[in-house]
């Protein structure tokens, strides 16, 4: 079987990935507010959102890598 005939491993549903990523971003932003040394509420939200961005990107990459690995594993079994 040539490589073009093989079923490629792909990502899951991108809409579900984006919804989960958005929820994780909101969660991390809310949690990190207590750890941001800012004097105003607006700066507190801004810096907690900035810190949550890197954690959210890590989550997004991790969920996509997990789905690719899971789909590849399922393709190899069956």
DAZI-V656755 format. One record per helix or strand of 3 or more residues. SS is the DSSP state (hx for helix, st for strand). FROM is the first residue (numbers start at 1). TO is the last residue. Records with the same first field share a line. If there is no record, write none. Layout:
SS=FROM-TO ; FROM-TO
This chain:
hx=14-35 ; 41-77
